[in-house]
Every structure is written in structure tokens, then in C-alpha cells.
């Protein structure tokens, strides 16, 4: 049955139309004019308070995880750099540098023993005792280098060195035996002895020393590449920690403001504590990574580089000193040994000179220096010009370096005196002068060793600080992350509960 609407009686007004009931809303008014749905990127943004709180919470936690990951990677790079430079390739380079010195000194002591002959009080037995000592130390250094070697080429080089060292010792033993069978006063031995020594010293110069240097060079390159890569990675990690940390702090601060405005709370205590904790973590992590980068720089530049350069200086100086003995021992090669002596001297301390006489005259001038004012080049010039951060260490290095230079001048003056005697035909007096000058060379070598000891101390301290600088951080990072995450969740949970209750 259909109801028919009747017209109102005459004289009565029609009833007013009732307004339509409002549409039911499930989560508050939707944004957009006239109730229109948002379009474009606006559709991706959260449109309810609860969704916004959850989004800010998730964003905070994601940034926190990113901060921890960046910090973890930077710490791993710092530890790897310290391991390679301070405990692996670095010590191997030092060991092979010592090997180079011991090998060159073996040949020098052999030449001394053959030149001294059977002269009473000439020091033949002392030279032979030092030869045996050098041989043992060279063997120990070679075994250490082989133990630290982690590549096939390094192991092969170490084995080749052992084989070449055995051949050298056989030739040296034959020369010493033949020399004892034909006694002579101080001066050149018989030609047969000289021929055997030539074979031995050629083997040393052309085979043993180049192989020893190759071991040093290979591992020195590894140290340099590791330093450059890992220090750059640590500094990049520090930048990442700062950038990620600042973004996280900005999000947490904005989160705090949003909650204060929306829920009319002056301060969200857990969220404020999370912000302070993040600030402390970012500041501490950045300072730690800055310190690690500095420790790597000190270990490499103020320690390792100087130790390696000064080890080469000692070895070349000792080899040049042996060339003086060879100059007297083997007159047939005297001109060659004199030219080689000049070349090695200029490698140690370079001054412009066309011959040995000019070089000696240049060395006898004032060689003293102050940091930042170096008058010469070569290994000693590089060492003198090396920047040092600590004022105390700079003063110590300046004092020892000036002693090295003063002792080097005496060594060169003694060389000039010896060659002048030879030029005047006084070879016996030249041999005696050569023996008397040994004390001055020993003093010069000790000054070099003192300089090495200062840099070795700096190296050891930097490595120790590098080892301790990251100690505990693998536990600090996850613990701090867990605490900050818990504080963020603790600050958000009551607000979400309040919002649900209000609905």
C-alpha cells in the first residue's frame, strides 16, 4: 500500500524541512577543501594523528639504525688500519728494513776483516765477531719477515733470500779461509782472496740487497695504501655520523614539538632523554673517530715513515762506509767504489756537487737547521723537513738531528783525509786512518739509532692509542641504540594510548 502525502490544511504553513544527518567519520575530518580526497604526493602523507606519530617513530628508529651502522663501519675501518700499520705489514717492513742493514753490515765486516789481515790489535777478530752477529740477526729478521708474509710472492722472495744468503756465506767462508792461509799485514790481501770477495760482494749488491729491498717496498706500499684508504674511510665515517646524527636530532626535536602542540604537553621526558642521548652518542663518536684518524696519521707519518726512512739511511750509510774499505781492499775497482761512495752519500744527504771533493767541502759548511729551515735534501733532508705536532717531540728531534749532522760531518772529513793519504801514496797510513775513523762512524750510527728510537716510541704510542681508542665501542653502539630506541618508544606509547582512549 502506497502512502500518499497529503497537502496541509488550508491556512496552515508547511513544516520546515529537516537537515540531513552528518556523515559518520572514522578518524577525524579528512584534509582537503569540501571533503575532497588528496591527490599526488599528498596521498602518501599520513592523514591522522596516530599515523603521523607512528611515522615519526619509525623515521626516528630508521635514522638511529643508520647512525649505528655508519658508526660501526667507521670503527671497523679504524681497527683494520691500526692492525695493518701497527701489527701486520708495518712491523714486517721494519723487520725487512733491519734485514737490509744487517746484510749490508755483513759485507762491510767481511771487507774489514780481509783488509785488517793479521796485524796485531788490528781488530780482525772484532770484525769477524760482528759479522757472525749480523748473520744471526739477518737470519732472525728474515724468519720474522717470512712469518709475517701473507702472499705467495713474499714467501718466494724470502726463500730466495735464504738461498742467496747461503751462497754468500759459502763465498765469504772461502775468502776468509784462503786469507788465513796466506797471512799479510794490514792492506789488500792476495788477488785470489780479492777475486772471491768480489764474487761475494757482487752477490750481496746485485741479489741479496735488491730482494731485501723488494720485501720492504712491497709491504711499504701495502702500509701506504692501507693508511690512505682506512684514514679516508674513518674521516668519511665521521662525516656520516655527524650528518645522520644531525638529521636524527632534527627529527626528534620536531617530534617533541609536534607532541607538545597536539597533546598539549610541555615536555615529553623520555623523548627529551632520547634526544640528549643521541647528542651525546654523536658527539662522543665523532670525537673518537677524529682521534682514530689522528692516531693513524701519527703512526704512519711521525712513526712508520721515519723509521723506514732512517733504517734505509743507516743501511746506505753503512754500505758507503764499507765502500771506503773496498776502496782500500780492491785497488782495481777503486774508482768505481769512490763514485759509488759519492752516490750513496748524496742519497743520505744531498748537496749539489760534481765530485767527492766538492761534496766534502759543501758538507763542512754549516749544516745546522731549525724546523722549517732545511738546507739539504736526501733521506736526512726528508726527515728534517717532516712535520711534527708535539712541541716536546719537535725539540727532541731537532736536538738529535743536529747531533746526527755534526757526526756526519766528521765521517765525511775522515773520508777526505783517508783519500788524501791514498793520493799521496801513503796507503798504509790510509789503512790506519780508516781504522781510527771507525769510532766516529760508530758515533754517527748511534745518533741515527737514537733518532730511530724517538720515532719508534711515537709509533708505538700511536698504535697503542689506536688500539685503545675503539676499545668497548662494539658494545657501546648497540647498548646506546637500544636505550635510545626504548626511550623513543616509551615517549610515544602513552600518547598513542591517550589518543585511542580519547576516541
LOMIMAR-840083 format. One record per residue (C-alpha): residue number from 1; residue in one letter; chain; x, y, z. Coordinates in steps of 0.1 Angstrom, whole numbers. Example, Ala and Ser with C-alpha at 12.3 -4.5 7.8 and 13.67 -1.06 7.14 Angstrom:
BEGIN
n / res / chain / c1 / c2 / c3
1 / a / A / 123 / -45 / 78 .
2 / s / A / 137 / -11 / 71 .
//
This chain:
BEGIN
n / res / chain / c1 / c2 / c3
1 / x / A / 0 / 0 / 0 .
2 / x / A / 14 / 33 / -10 .
3 / x / A / 12 / 62 / 14 .
4 / x / A / 0 / 94 / -3 .
5 / x / A / 13 / 127 / 10 .
6 / x / A / -15 / 150 / 18 .
7 / x / A / -14 / 187 / 15 .
8 / x / A / -16 / 207 / 47 .
9 / x / A / -49 / 221 / 56 .
10 / x / A / -57 / 254 / 43 .
11 / x / A / -44 / 282 / 64 .
12 / x / A / -15 / 262 / 79 .
13 / x / A / 21 / 267 / 69 .
14 / x / A / 41 / 237 / 56 .
15 / x / A / 66 / 222 / 82 .
16 / x / A / 102 / 231 / 77 .
17 / x / A / 125 / 206 / 60 .
18 / x / A / 148 / 187 / 85 .
19 / x / A / 185 / 189 / 78 .
20 / x / A / 203 / 157 / 67 .
21 / x / A / 224 / 140 / 95 .
22 / x / A / 262 / 145 / 92 .
23 / x / A / 283 / 118 / 76 .
24 / x / A / 300 / 94 / 101 .
25 / x / A / 337 / 98 / 104 .
26 / x / A / 360 / 70 / 114 .
27 / x / A / 391 / 91 / 123 .
28 / x / A / 385 / 128 / 123 .
29 / x / A / 379 / 152 / 94 .
30 / x / A / 398 / 145 / 62 .
31 / x / A / 420 / 172 / 47 .
32 / x / A / 411 / 189 / 15 .
33 / x / A / 385 / 215 / 6 .
34 / x / A / 350 / 204 / 5 .
35 / x / A / 360 / 169 / 17 .
36 / x / A / 378 / 161 / -15 .
37 / x / A / 404 / 133 / -13 .
38 / x / A / 441 / 145 / -16 .
39 / x / A / 459 / 138 / -48 .
40 / x / A / 496 / 135 / -59 .
41 / x / A / 522 / 133 / -32 .
42 / x / A / 498 / 144 / -6 .
43 / x / A / 482 / 109 / -7 .
44 / x / A / 515 / 95 / 7 .
45 / x / A / 515 / 116 / 38 .
46 / x / A / 498 / 103 / 70 .
47 / x / A / 463 / 119 / 74 .
48 / x / A / 456 / 111 / 110 .
49 / x / A / 473 / 120 / 142 .
50 / x / A / 480 / 84 / 151 .
51 / x / A / 495 / 77 / 117 .
52 / x / A / 518 / 108 / 120 .
53 / x / A / 530 / 97 / 154 .
54 / x / A / 538 / 62 / 141 .
55 / x / A / 555 / 76 / 110 .
56 / x / A / 578 / 99 / 131 .
57 / x / A / 585 / 70 / 154 .
58 / x / A / 595 / 47 / 125 .
59 / x / A / 616 / 75 / 109 .
60 / x / A / 635 / 81 / 142 .
61 / x / A / 642 / 44 / 146 .
62 / x / A / 654 / 40 / 110 .
63 / x / A / 677 / 70 / 114 .
64 / x / A / 690 / 56 / 146 .
65 / x / A / 698 / 23 / 129 .
66 / x / A / 716 / 42 / 101 .
67 / x / A / 736 / 61 / 127 .
68 / x / A / 747 / 29 / 144 .
69 / x / A / 756 / 12 / 111 .
70 / x / A / 777 / 42 / 99 .
71 / x / A / 795 / 43 / 132 .
72 / x / A / 801 / 5 / 132 .
73 / x / A / 816 / 6 / 97 .
74 / x / A / 839 / 36 / 106 .
75 / x / A / 851 / 18 / 138 .
76 / x / A / 858 / -13 / 117 .
77 / x / A / 879 / 7 / 93 .
78 / x / A / 899 / 23 / 121 .
79 / x / A / 906 / -10 / 137 .
80 / x / A / 917 / -25 / 104 .
81 / x / A / 940 / 4 / 97 .
82 / x / A / 957 / 1 / 131 .
83 / x / A / 960 / -37 / 127 .
84 / x / A / 978 / -34 / 93 .
85 / x / A / 1000 / -5 / 102 .
86 / x / A / 1008 / -14 / 138 .
87 / x / A / 1007 / -52 / 139 .
88 / x / A / 1010 / -67 / 104 .
89 / x / A / 1026 / -50 / 74 .
90 / x / A / 1042 / -22 / 95 .
91 / x / A / 1063 / -45 / 117 .
92 / x / A / 1071 / -66 / 87 .
93 / x / A / 1085 / -35 / 69 .
94 / x / A / 1106 / -26 / 100 .
95 / x / A / 1119 / -62 / 101 .
96 / x / A / 1129 / -62 / 64 .
97 / x / A / 1145 / -28 / 69 .
98 / x / A / 1166 / -43 / 97 .
99 / x / A / 1174 / -72 / 74 .
100 / x / A / 1187 / -48 / 47 .
101 / x / A / 1210 / -32 / 73 .
102 / x / A / 1223 / -65 / 87 .
103 / x / A / 1230 / -78 / 52 .
104 / x / A / 1250 / -47 / 42 .
105 / x / A / 1268 / -47 / 75 .
106 / x / A / 1278 / -84 / 70 .
107 / x / A / 1296 / -74 / 38 .
108 / x / A / 1312 / -44 / 55 .
109 / x / A / 1326 / -65 / 83 .
110 / x / A / 1339 / -91 / 58 .
111 / x / A / 1357 / -64 / 39 .
112 / x / A / 1372 / -50 / 72 .
113 / x / A / 1384 / -85 / 83 .
114 / x / A / 1401 / -91 / 50 .
115 / x / A / 1417 / -56 / 49 .
116 / x / A / 1430 / -58 / 85 .
117 / x / A / 1448 / -91 / 79 .
118 / x / A / 1469 / -105 / 108 .
119 / x / A / 1481 / -71 / 121 .
120 / x / A / 1483 / -73 / 159 .
121 / x / A / 1455 / -52 / 175 .
122 / x / A / 1440 / -45 / 141 .
123 / x / A / 1405 / -57 / 151 .
124 / x / A / 1401 / -86 / 128 .
125 / x / A / 1385 / -108 / 155 .
126 / x / A / 1361 / -80 / 164 .
127 / x / A / 1351 / -76 / 128 .
128 / x / A / 1345 / -114 / 124 .
129 / x / A / 1325 / -114 / 157 .
130 / x / A / 1303 / -86 / 144 .
131 / x / A / 1300 / -105 / 111 .
132 / x / A / 1286 / -135 / 129 .
133 / x / A / 1263 / -113 / 150 .
134 / x / A / 1250 / -97 / 118 .
135 / x / A / 1245 / -131 / 102 .
136 / x / A / 1224 / -143 / 132 .
137 / x / A / 1203 / -111 / 132 .
138 / x / A / 1198 / -112 / 94 .
139 / x / A / 1185 / -148 / 98 .
140 / x / A / 1162 / -137 / 126 .
141 / x / A / 1149 / -108 / 106 .
142 / x / A / 1144 / -129 / 75 .
143 / x / A / 1125 / -156 / 95 .
144 / x / A / 1103 / -128 / 110 .
145 / x / A / 1096 / -114 / 76 .
146 / x / A / 1088 / -148 / 62 .
147 / x / A / 1064 / -155 / 92 .
148 / x / A / 1046 / -122 / 86 .
149 / x / A / 1044 / -127 / 48 .
150 / x / A / 1008 / -134 / 37 .
151 / x / A / 1013 / -136 / 0 .
152 / x / A / 1030 / -161 / -23 .
153 / x / A / 1054 / -136 / -38 .
154 / x / A / 1066 / -126 / -4 .
155 / x / A / 1072 / -162 / 6 .
156 / x / A / 1090 / -169 / -26 .
157 / x / A / 1112 / -138 / -21 .
158 / x / A / 1120 / -149 / 15 .
159 / x / A / 1130 / -183 / 3 .
160 / x / A / 1152 / -169 / -25 .
161 / x / A / 1169 / -147 / 1 .
162 / x / A / 1177 / -177 / 23 .
163 / x / A / 1192 / -195 / -7 .
164 / x / A / 1212 / -164 / -18 .
165 / x / A / 1224 / -158 / 18 .
166 / x / A / 1237 / -194 / 20 .
167 / x / A / 1257 / -189 / -12 .
168 / x / A / 1271 / -156 / 1 .
169 / x / A / 1282 / -173 / 33 .
170 / x / A / 1299 / -200 / 14 .
171 / x / A / 1319 / -175 / -7 .
172 / x / A / 1327 / -154 / 24 .
173 / x / A / 1339 / -185 / 42 .
174 / x / A / 1362 / -195 / 13 .
175 / x / A / 1377 / -160 / 12 .
176 / x / A / 1384 / -159 / 49 .
177 / x / A / 1399 / -194 / 48 .
178 / x / A / 1422 / -185 / 19 .
179 / x / A / 1431 / -153 / 36 .
180 / x / A / 1442 / -171 / 67 .
181 / x / A / 1463 / -195 / 47 .
182 / x / A / 1483 / -165 / 32 .
183 / x / A / 1489 / -142 / 62 .
184 / x / A / 1496 / -105 / 54 .
185 / x / A / 1498 / -72 / 72 .
186 / x / A / 1471 / -45 / 71 .
187 / x / A / 1463 / -38 / 34 .
188 / x / A / 1449 / -56 / 4 .
189 / x / A / 1451 / -94 / 6 .
190 / x / A / 1462 / -117 / -23 .
191 / x / A / 1444 / -115 / -56 .
192 / x / A / 1427 / -148 / -52 .
193 / x / A / 1411 / -136 / -20 .
194 / x / A / 1401 / -103 / -37 .
195 / x / A / 1385 / -123 / -65 .
196 / x / A / 1365 / -144 / -40 .
197 / x / A / 1354 / -113 / -22 .
198 / x / A / 1343 / -97 / -55 .
199 / x / A / 1320 / -126 / -61 .
200 / x / A / 1306 / -124 / -26 .
201 / x / A / 1301 / -86 / -26 .
202 / x / A / 1286 / -87 / -61 .
203 / x / A / 1261 / -114 / -49 .
204 / x / A / 1253 / -91 / -20 .
205 / x / A / 1248 / -60 / -40 .
206 / x / A / 1231 / -75 / -71 .
207 / x / A / 1209 / -102 / -55 .
208 / x / A / 1206 / -101 / -17 .
209 / x / A / 1201 / -64 / -11 .
210 / x / A / 1176 / -59 / -40 .
211 / x / A / 1155 / -88 / -28 .
212 / x / A / 1155 / -75 / 7 .
213 / x / A / 1145 / -40 / -5 .
214 / x / A / 1117 / -56 / -26 .
215 / x / A / 1102 / -71 / 6 .
216 / x / A / 1104 / -37 / 22 .
217 / x / A / 1090 / -19 / -8 .
218 / x / A / 1060 / -43 / -13 .
219 / x / A / 1049 / -41 / 24 .
220 / x / A / 1057 / -4 / 25 .
221 / x / A / 1032 / 1 / -4 .
222 / x / A / 1006 / -20 / 14 .
223 / x / A / 1010 / 2 / 45 .
224 / x / A / 1007 / 34 / 24 .
225 / x / A / 976 / 22 / 6 .
226 / x / A / 960 / 9 / 38 .
227 / x / A / 967 / 42 / 55 .
228 / x / A / 952 / 63 / 27 .
229 / x / A / 921 / 40 / 24 .
230 / x / A / 914 / 35 / 60 .
231 / x / A / 920 / 70 / 72 .
232 / x / A / 898 / 84 / 44 .
233 / x / A / 871 / 58 / 54 .
234 / x / A / 874 / 69 / 90 .
235 / x / A / 870 / 106 / 82 .
236 / x / A / 841 / 98 / 58 .
237 / x / A / 825 / 77 / 86 .
238 / x / A / 829 / 107 / 109 .
239 / x / A / 811 / 129 / 84 .
240 / x / A / 784 / 102 / 80 .
241 / x / A / 779 / 100 / 118 .
242 / x / A / 776 / 138 / 121 .
243 / x / A / 752 / 141 / 91 .
244 / x / A / 730 / 111 / 102 .
245 / x / A / 731 / 123 / 138 .
246 / x / A / 721 / 158 / 130 .
247 / x / A / 691 / 146 / 109 .
248 / x / A / 681 / 123 / 137 .
249 / x / A / 683 / 151 / 162 .
250 / x / A / 662 / 174 / 140 .
251 / x / A / 635 / 146 / 137 .
252 / x / A / 635 / 141 / 174 .
253 / x / A / 632 / 178 / 181 .
254 / x / A / 604 / 181 / 156 .
255 / x / A / 587 / 151 / 171 .
256 / x / A / 589 / 168 / 205 .
257 / x / A / 573 / 200 / 192 .
258 / x / A / 546 / 180 / 174 .
259 / x / A / 536 / 161 / 205 .
260 / x / A / 537 / 193 / 226 .
261 / x / A / 513 / 211 / 202 .
262 / x / A / 489 / 182 / 195 .
263 / x / A / 486 / 167 / 230 .
264 / x / A / 492 / 200 / 250 .
265 / x / A / 522 / 186 / 269 .
266 / x / A / 550 / 209 / 277 .
267 / x / A / 577 / 182 / 276 .
268 / x / A / 579 / 146 / 267 .
269 / x / A / 606 / 134 / 292 .
270 / x / A / 616 / 101 / 275 .
271 / x / A / 618 / 117 / 241 .
272 / x / A / 639 / 145 / 256 .
273 / x / A / 662 / 120 / 271 .
274 / x / A / 665 / 101 / 238 .
275 / x / A / 675 / 134 / 221 .
276 / x / A / 701 / 141 / 248 .
277 / x / A / 714 / 105 / 244 .
278 / x / A / 716 / 109 / 207 .
279 / x / A / 735 / 141 / 210 .
280 / x / A / 760 / 125 / 234 .
281 / x / A / 764 / 95 / 212 .
282 / x / A / 771 / 116 / 181 .
283 / x / A / 795 / 139 / 199 .
284 / x / A / 814 / 110 / 215 .
285 / x / A / 815 / 90 / 183 .
286 / x / A / 827 / 120 / 162 .
287 / x / A / 855 / 128 / 188 .
288 / x / A / 865 / 91 / 189 .
289 / x / A / 867 / 89 / 151 .
290 / x / A / 887 / 121 / 149 .
291 / x / A / 911 / 107 / 174 .
292 / x / A / 915 / 75 / 155 .
293 / x / A / 922 / 93 / 123 .
294 / x / A / 949 / 113 / 141 .
295 / x / A / 964 / 81 / 156 .
296 / x / A / 966 / 66 / 122 .
297 / x / A / 983 / 98 / 109 .
298 / x / A / 1008 / 98 / 138 .
299 / x / A / 1016 / 61 / 134 .
300 / x / A / 1022 / 64 / 97 .
301 / x / A / 1037 / 99 / 92 .
302 / x / A / 1055 / 105 / 125 .
303 / x / A / 1064 / 69 / 132 .
304 / x / A / 1064 / 44 / 104 .
305 / x / A / 1077 / 67 / 76 .
306 / x / A / 1106 / 80 / 97 .
307 / x / A / 1115 / 45 / 109 .
308 / x / A / 1116 / 32 / 74 .
309 / x / A / 1135 / 62 / 60 .
310 / x / A / 1161 / 62 / 88 .
311 / x / A / 1165 / 24 / 85 .
312 / x / A / 1174 / 30 / 49 .
313 / x / A / 1197 / 58 / 59 .
314 / x / A / 1215 / 36 / 83 .
315 / x / A / 1218 / 8 / 57 .
316 / x / A / 1231 / 31 / 30 .
317 / x / A / 1255 / 49 / 53 .
318 / x / A / 1269 / 16 / 65 .
319 / x / A / 1272 / 4 / 29 .
320 / x / A / 1290 / 37 / 20 .
321 / x / A / 1313 / 31 / 49 .
322 / x / A / 1321 / -3 / 36 .
323 / x / A / 1329 / 12 / 2 .
324 / x / A / 1357 / 30 / 19 .
325 / x / A / 1371 / -3 / 30 .
326 / x / A / 1365 / -18 / -5 .
327 / x / A / 1384 / 13 / -19 .
328 / x / A / 1414 / 2 / 0 .
329 / x / A / 1409 / -35 / -3 .
330 / x / A / 1405 / -37 / -41 .
331 / x / A / 1426 / -10 / -59 .
332 / x / A / 1414 / -24 / -93 .
333 / x / A / 1379 / -11 / -85 .
334 / x / A / 1389 / 20 / -65 .
335 / x / A / 1375 / 45 / -90 .
336 / x / A / 1341 / 27 / -91 .
337 / x / A / 1340 / 24 / -53 .
338 / x / A / 1348 / 62 / -50 .
339 / x / A / 1319 / 71 / -73 .
340 / x / A / 1295 / 47 / -56 .
341 / x / A / 1305 / 63 / -22 .
342 / x / A / 1296 / 98 / -36 .
343 / x / A / 1263 / 85 / -49 .
344 / x / A / 1253 / 69 / -16 .
345 / x / A / 1265 / 99 / 4 .
346 / x / A / 1242 / 122 / -17 .
347 / x / A / 1214 / 98 / -12 .
348 / x / A / 1218 / 102 / 25 .
349 / x / A / 1223 / 139 / 25 .
350 / x / A / 1221 / 157 / -9 .
351 / x / A / 1242 / 188 / -16 .
352 / x / A / 1250 / 199 / -51 .
353 / x / A / 1285 / 187 / -60 .
354 / x / A / 1302 / 174 / -91 .
355 / x / A / 1327 / 152 / -73 .
356 / x / A / 1336 / 139 / -39 .
357 / x / A / 1360 / 168 / -31 .
358 / x / A / 1333 / 193 / -38 .
359 / x / A / 1308 / 173 / -18 .
360 / x / A / 1331 / 172 / 12 .
361 / x / A / 1337 / 209 / 10 .
362 / x / A / 1299 / 216 / 9 .
363 / x / A / 1293 / 192 / 39 .
364 / x / A / 1319 / 210 / 61 .
365 / x / A / 1298 / 242 / 59 .
366 / x / A / 1271 / 249 / 84 .
367 / x / A / 1245 / 222 / 83 .
368 / x / A / 1226 / 230 / 114 .
369 / x / A / 1189 / 235 / 109 .
370 / x / A / 1157 / 247 / 126 .
371 / x / A / 1123 / 232 / 119 .
372 / x / A / 1110 / 247 / 87 .
373 / x / A / 1145 / 257 / 75 .
374 / x / A / 1163 / 228 / 59 .
375 / x / A / 1194 / 234 / 37 .
376 / x / A / 1198 / 199 / 22 .
377 / x / A / 1179 / 171 / 6 .
378 / x / A / 1182 / 133 / 7 .
379 / x / A / 1169 / 110 / 34 .
380 / x / A / 1181 / 132 / 62 .
381 / x / A / 1166 / 162 / 44 .
382 / x / A / 1132 / 144 / 42 .
383 / x / A / 1135 / 135 / 79 .
384 / x / A / 1145 / 170 / 89 .
385 / x / A / 1116 / 185 / 70 .
386 / x / A / 1090 / 161 / 84 .
387 / x / A / 1062 / 179 / 103 .
388 / x / A / 1058 / 170 / 139 .
389 / x / A / 1027 / 181 / 160 .
390 / x / A / 1041 / 178 / 196 .
391 / x / A / 1063 / 207 / 206 .
392 / x / A / 1082 / 185 / 230 .
393 / x / A / 1089 / 159 / 204 .
394 / x / A / 1099 / 186 / 179 .
395 / x / A / 1125 / 199 / 203 .
396 / x / A / 1139 / 164 / 209 .
397 / x / A / 1141 / 156 / 172 .
398 / x / A / 1158 / 189 / 164 .
399 / x / A / 1185 / 183 / 191 .
400 / x / A / 1192 / 147 / 179 .
401 / x / A / 1191 / 157 / 142 .
402 / x / A / 1217 / 183 / 148 .
403 / x / A / 1239 / 157 / 165 .
404 / x / A / 1234 / 134 / 135 .
405 / x / A / 1245 / 162 / 112 .
406 / x / A / 1276 / 171 / 133 .
407 / x / A / 1286 / 134 / 134 .
408 / x / A / 1280 / 131 / 96 .
409 / x / A / 1304 / 160 / 90 .
410 / x / A / 1331 / 141 / 110 .
411 / x / A / 1325 / 110 / 89 .
412 / x / A / 1330 / 129 / 57 .
413 / x / A / 1361 / 147 / 70 .
414 / x / A / 1376 / 113 / 79 .
415 / x / A / 1369 / 100 / 44 .
416 / x / A / 1386 / 130 / 28 .
417 / x / A / 1416 / 125 / 50 .
418 / x / A / 1419 / 88 / 41 .
419 / x / A / 1416 / 95 / 3 .
420 / x / A / 1442 / 123 / 5 .
421 / x / A / 1467 / 98 / 21 .
422 / x / A / 1460 / 73 / -8 .
423 / x / A / 1465 / 101 / -34 .
424 / x / A / 1499 / 108 / -18 .
425 / x / A / 1509 / 71 / -20 .
426 / x / A / 1506 / 65 / 18 .
427 / x / A / 1483 / 35 / 16 .
428 / x / A / 1495 / 20 / 49 .
429 / x / A / 1488 / 53 / 67 .
430 / x / A / 1454 / 54 / 49 .
431 / x / A / 1445 / 20 / 63 .
432 / x / A / 1455 / 31 / 98 .
433 / x / A / 1434 / 63 / 94 .
434 / x / A / 1405 / 42 / 83 .
435 / x / A / 1407 / 21 / 115 .
436 / x / A / 1410 / 52 / 136 .
437 / x / A / 1379 / 67 / 120 .
438 / x / A / 1357 / 38 / 130 .
439 / x / A / 1348 / 53 / 163 .
440 / x / A / 1334 / 84 / 146 .
441 / x / A / 1312 / 63 / 123 .
442 / x / A / 1300 / 43 / 153 .
443 / x / A / 1291 / 76 / 170 .
444 / x / A / 1272 / 87 / 139 .
445 / x / A / 1253 / 54 / 136 .
446 / x / A / 1243 / 56 / 173 .
447 / x / A / 1229 / 91 / 167 .
448 / x / A / 1208 / 77 / 139 .
449 / x / A / 1197 / 49 / 162 .
450 / x / A / 1187 / 75 / 188 .
451 / x / A / 1166 / 93 / 161 .
452 / x / A / 1150 / 60 / 151 .
453 / x / A / 1142 / 53 / 188 .
454 / x / A / 1123 / 86 / 191 .
455 / x / A / 1102 / 78 / 161 .
456 / x / A / 1097 / 42 / 172 .
457 / x / A / 1084 / 55 / 206 .
458 / x / A / 1060 / 78 / 187 .
459 / x / A / 1049 / 48 / 165 .
460 / x / A / 1043 / 25 / 195 .
461 / x / A / 1023 / 52 / 214 .
462 / x / A / 1002 / 59 / 184 .
463 / x / A / 994 / 22 / 178 .
464 / x / A / 987 / 17 / 215 .
465 / x / A / 963 / 47 / 215 .
466 / x / A / 947 / 34 / 183 .
467 / x / A / 941 / 0 / 199 .
468 / x / A / 926 / 16 / 230 .
469 / x / A / 906 / 43 / 211 .
470 / x / A / 880 / 19 / 198 .
471 / x / A / 880 / -4 / 229 .
472 / x / A / 845 / -11 / 240 .
473 / x / A / 827 / 7 / 212 .
474 / x / A / 814 / -25 / 197 .
475 / x / A / 794 / -28 / 230 .
476 / x / A / 787 / 9 / 234 .
477 / x / A / 769 / 13 / 200 .
478 / x / A / 742 / -15 / 204 .
479 / x / A / 737 / -6 / 240 .
480 / x / A / 732 / 31 / 233 .
481 / x / A / 710 / 22 / 203 .
482 / x / A / 688 / 0 / 225 .
483 / x / A / 685 / 27 / 252 .
484 / x / A / 676 / 55 / 227 .
485 / x / A / 651 / 33 / 209 .
486 / x / A / 635 / 23 / 242 .
487 / x / A / 632 / 59 / 253 .
488 / x / A / 616 / 69 / 219 .
489 / x / A / 590 / 41 / 223 .
490 / x / A / 584 / 49 / 259 .
491 / x / A / 577 / 85 / 250 .
492 / x / A / 553 / 76 / 222 .
493 / x / A / 533 / 48 / 238 .
494 / x / A / 513 / 69 / 263 .
495 / x / A / 504 / 94 / 236 .
496 / x / A / 491 / 67 / 213 .
497 / x / A / 472 / 52 / 242 .
498 / x / A / 458 / 86 / 251 .
499 / x / A / 447 / 92 / 216 .
500 / x / A / 429 / 58 / 214 .
501 / x / A / 412 / 65 / 248 .
502 / x / A / 400 / 99 / 236 .
503 / x / A / 384 / 83 / 206 .
//
